[in-house]
Amino acid sequence: MNKSHRLRLPVIAAAVTASLVAAGCGSSSSSPGGSGGAAAASAPGITSTQILIGSHQPLTGPAAPGYSEIAPASNAYFQYVNAHGGVYGRKIKYTYLDDAYDPSKTTSVVHQLVLQNSVFAIFNGLGTPTHLAVVKYLNASKVPDLFIASGCDCWNNPAAYPYSFGWQLDYVREGKILGAYIKQHFPGKKIAYFYQNDEFGQDGVKGLDMEIPHSQVVARESYVPTNVNIAPQVTVLKGSGAQVVVSFAIPAFNALFKLTSLKLSYNPTLVASNVGTDPQTLGGLLEAFAKQGGATVNGNQLTQGIITDSYLPTLGNTGNSWIALFKKVHDTYDAKAPFDGNVLYGMAVAYTFVQAMLKAGKNPTRASVVKAIEGGLPPGASVAPYTYSMTDHQGVSGAYIGVIKNGALVQQGPVWTTDTTPTGPVTQFSGSQPAAPASGMP
């Protein structure tokens, strides 16, 4: 397992604001799709040769392990697109700045990107607490806020946030899908929740409560990402007698939960949100944290049996055309990074951005890209359809259950879809995932 790229980053770093500017490379020889006049400057960040977009990302801080790989992976796919003709001949230039998962820094870097860099859009801004600090500003400024790297149900509010769109499976739906699995497979067991104390964790709990009988839930413990001492919470969970703990946590706090539980001789079945369970990231963190404490553990051993979910194909499914495409892009443009779930995520969401820009037209405006997404997009690498419409800005509608085995995610059963209402059923998806285009271009 290659963990060196990930673990060179401090887990809880001193707040140092760093900026990385990643420019697309390669030559453009032709324009995919479209017809009509020549490409021209049509909006802020759009010139005849370039599309400039920006993002806030946790390149340092508590969310950096694993998540710091996402923006470079997106940029790798953009470089692939640039080398294959770009978007109507324009190259994508992606500037992403470090906010250290600190909302006050998010505000600063996003203002910089909009006011100084004049980006066309903010793309895949990462984090629920961080992006909440800027969502009103972006919409007031009429800046497209595309494919936010957070499953908060709050982004799905076209009336208040007409320029904002989610992308990944939202946490309410995810909670319902995990909750339905727990209800079926752990009847009568004592269940407890461990969750981040903001809209991320709270939305997950909301979904869980829609499916899991309340009589089974014996404890609810939350954490804040600025306090790594979670021994008090784990002690309460152990004392409750919970046999299954459901976690809506970022990777560092799932690792802390596992190690703290180990110290307290507590070994419940762990069911955890996709957000915090990339096997390579989590296994690497477990080994690194244990080493800091003077112990040695096997990361694969400690992640064995964790139940989670995913809305993208498993990395082990090498016959899947999307995995083959993104592995090829990774090997060419991002080879120093591990090919893990974070890299897969970054490339998959970048593909969706290119889909949206192609649909927005040869000379796109900020309004035209919003209209393009509201008109619907094909699912791309997602195993379930998107929900996009004029009244729905959410994103992916479903996922399958997976179990971590020998350091890799293994799919268990079909894809499930649902909605965010208390009464909406969790139903088996009868469709199939479309194949990736042979060119790798939407």
MIVEXLO-638595 format. One record per residue (C-alpha): residue in one letter; x, y, z. Coordinates in steps of 0.25 Angstrom, whole numbers, plus 5000, padded with zeros to 4 digits. Layout:
// residues N
AXYZ ...
***
This chain:
// residues 442
M500050005000 N500650144996 K500350235007 S501650325007 H500950434999 R499850445009 L500550435022 R501550535019 L500450635023 P500350675037 V498950625042 I498650735051 A499550845045 A499850985049 A498951075041 V499851115029 T499151175017 A499851125004 S499351134990 L499551044979 V499351084965 A499150964955 A499151004941 G498650904930 C499650854920 G499650794906 S499350844893 S497950874887 S497750824872 S496250814871 S494950854879 P494050744883 G492650764879 G491850894876 S491850984864 G491651124860 G492651244863 A493951244869 A494151234884 A494251374890 A494351434904 S492851424909 A492951434924 P493951464936 G494951354935 I494651314921 T495551354909 S495651304895 T496751204900 Q496451184915 I495451144926 L495951194939 I495251124951 G495651124966 S495451044979 H495651044994 Q496350914999 P496850865012 L498350845007 T498750855022 G497950835035 P497050725041 A496350685027 A497650685019 P497950535020 G497350475008 Y496550605004 S497850675000 E497950574988 I496550624982 A496850754975 P498150704969 A497350584963 S496350674957 N497450754951 A498050624945 Y496750604938 F496650744933 Q498050724928 Y497650604920 V496450684915 N497450804911 A498250704904 H497050644896 G496550784890 G496050844903 V494650904904 Y494350964890 G495850984889 R495951054903 K496850994913 I496450984927 K497251054938 Y496951014952 T497451094964 Y497251034977 L497651104990 D497851045004 D496751075015 A497250975025 Y495850935027 D495651065035 P494351145031 S495051275034 K496151245024 T495151195014 T494551335013 S495851395010 V496251304999 V494951304992 H494951454992 Q496351454986 L495851354975 V494651434972 L495151574973 Q496651564970 N496751444961 S495351464954 V495051314953 F493851274945 A493351184956 I493751114969 F493850964967 N493750854977 G493950944989 L494250845000 G493550835014 T492250855020 P492650955031 T493651025021 H492651045009 L491551095018 A492451215021 V492451255006 V491151195000 K490351325002 Y491451414996 L491651334984 N490151334981 A490051484984 S491151504974 K490551414964 V491751324963 P491451174959 D491751094971 L491850954965 F491950814970 I492250844985 A493050744992 S492050725003 G490750645003 C490050745012 D488550755008 C488650905010 W489250924996 N487950874990 N487251004991 P487051074977 A486251184983 A487251234992 Y488551174985 P488251174970 Y489651164966 S490051054976 F490050904972 G490450784980 W491050664974 Q491250544983 L490150464990 D489550555001 Y489750515015 V488250495018 R488050395006 E489350325011 G488850315025 K487550255020 I488350155011 L489250115023 G488050115032 A487250025024 Y488449925023 I488549935038 K487049915041 Q487149785032 H488449725037 F488549765052 P487049755057 G486949765072 K488449815073 K488849935081 I489250045072 A490050175075 Y490450295066 F491750365066 Y491750485057 Q492350625054 N491550735061 D491150815049 E490250795037 F491050685031 G490850595044 Q489450645047 D488950615033 G489450475034 V488850455047 K487550505041 G487550405030 L487950295040 D486750325049 M485750315037 E486150165036 I486650115049 P485650085060 H485850195071 S485750085082 Q487050025077 V487850155078 V488550155091 A489550275090 R489850395081 E491250455083 S491850565074 Y493250625072 V493750755067 P494950745057 T495850845066 N495850745078 V496550615075 N496250555089 I495050475087 A495250375099 P494050435106 Q493150405095 V493650265092 T493550235107 V492050275107 L491850185095 K492550075101 G491650095114 S490450095106 G490649955102 A490549985087 Q490849875078 V490849955065 V491450095064 V491050175052 S492050285049 F491850415040 A493350455042 I494550505034 P495650405032 A496550455043 F495350445053 N495050305049 A496450265051 L496450325065 F495150255068 K495750125064 L497050145072 T496250195084 S495350085084 L496549985084 K497150055096 L495750035103 S495649895099 Y494349925091 N494049865078 P492749895072 T492349875058 L492650005051 V491750055040 A492250185034 S492050295024 N492750285010 V493350415014 G494350355024 T494550215019 D495450215008 P496250085011 Q497650135008 T497450265015 L496850205027 G497850095028 G499050195026 L498550285037 L498350175047 E499750125045 A500250275046 F499450315058 A499850185065 K501350205062 Q501250345068 G500750285081 G501950185081 A501050065076 T501049985063 V499749935057 N499349875043 G498449975036 N497849865027 Q497549785040 L496849895047 T495949935035 Q495549795032 G494049785033 I493649925033 I492349945026 T492150065017 D491550115004 S491950164991 Y491350234979 L492650214970 P493150074964 T494150004973 L495550014970 G495749864970 N494749854958 T495849874947 G494849824937 N494049954939 S494250054928 W494250174937 I495350114946 A496150084934 L496050224929 F496350294942 K497550194944 K498150234931 V497950384934 H498550354948 D499750284943 T500050404933 Y499750524941 D499650494956 A500550364957 K501250414970 A499850404977 P499250264981 F498150224973 D497150224984 G495650264986 N496050414988 V496750414974 L495550344968 Y494650444974 G495450564969 M495450514954 A494050474954 V493550604959 A494450674949 Y493850594938 T492450644942 F493050794941 V493450764927 Q492050704924 A491450834929 M492350934921 L492150854908 K490650864910 A490751014914 G491151044899 K492351094891 N492351234898 P491751204912 T491251304922 R491051284937 A489551274935 S489751174923 V490551074932 V489451074942 K488351054932 A489150944926 I489250864939 E487850894942 G487450824929 G488050694934 L489450624932 P489750474929 P490250404941 G491650384937 A492450304947 S491350304957 V490650174959 A489350244961 P488650364953 Y488750504957 T487550584962 Y487850714955 S486650804950 M486150944952 T485650904965 D486750804970 H488250844971 Q488550714979 G489450614971 V489550464972 S488350394976 G488850264982 A489950164986 Y490250024989 I490749965002 G492249925003 V493049845013 I494549875014 K495349745012 N496849735012 G497049875010 A496049894999 L494549924997 V493649804992 Q492249834987 Q491149764994 G489849754986 P489149854977 V489150004976 W488050064985 T487350194982 T486450284991 D486050424994 T486250525006 T484850505012 P484450425024 T483550335016 G484250325003 P484650175001 V486050114999 T485850044986 Q486749954978 F487250034965 S486849954953 G487750034943 S489150014939 Q490450094939 P490750154925 A492150114920 A493250224919 P493450284906 A494650224898 S495250354896 G495150384911 M494450514908 P492950544910 
***
